Amino acid sequence: MSAPNPTADERQMLLHQLKGSFTSIYLTVLSIVQGVTLATLASVVASNYPQFTAVQWALVVLTFCILIIIWHHMTTDAMTWVWIPDFRDAVIPFLLGAFELYQTQAIIIGLGPWLFGMVAGAALAVLQFFHIGFRVPLETENAQLLDHFKTRRRSEMLQGIVGIILFISLGVVSVSTVNGKGAGWPDETVIEAALPWIAVLLTSLWLGCYVIRTTLYWRVIVALVRSSQLPASTPLSRFVGLPWG
């Protein structure tokens, strides 16, 4: 004898449970992954800091900032949007953890491998863009916010693609310079000295744009929740694709 079909109230209760458990479980797993990565970064620094160059110290700071940026981005998305999690949602925190752990170890290896790791980071940002874009429209609870943030998705995609191209280029030039393939370039010594800091500067700018965009995005969310009104338009909000009043 087959089991009776669940009633409408039972289905609604189960649906609420599936959606409601996502944020807490997701953030718990992400916090564990972030804690492991932070401990690994601390271990790398403690074991190798006497031999660190100034550029490697800059990479330590950038890697630490990456941990904060990922936590901020993922937590705001998890608290903003609602959906029923599946296997893809289980994979994301561990992919991010693998990327972060690689970056911490690449600090020791050199700038080139660290920059190629950033290619993976930018690619993960693009994958996250497609993942959110596919999952969020499926749930009716997201309809109002989704209507406001359609333009934001364009800036996310653009930054991810720019990051992939930027870090591949910087990584190739960095590795070529270290391997001596840049011999014959004019002012080769100057290039070798300046390139690492150019890479650090451009990476800082890319990460800074990410911070500005996600911070403004969260402020818009909070403003909508508190007053049901969008913030006033600014050139920066229009540039990053956020809605305004």
Secondary structure, DSSP 8 states (H G I E B T S, - for coil): -------HHHHHHHHHHHHHHHHHHHHHHHHHHHHHHHHHHHHHHHHHGGG--HHHHHHHHHHHHHHHHHHHHHHHHHHH------HHHHHHHHHHHHHHHHHHHHHHH-HHHHHHHHHHHHHHHHHHHHHHHHHGGGSGGGHHHHHHTHHHHHHHHHHHHHHHHHHHHHHHHHHHHHTTTTTT-TTHHHHHHHHHHHHHHHHHHHHHHHHHHHHHHHHHHHHHHHHS------HHHHHTT----
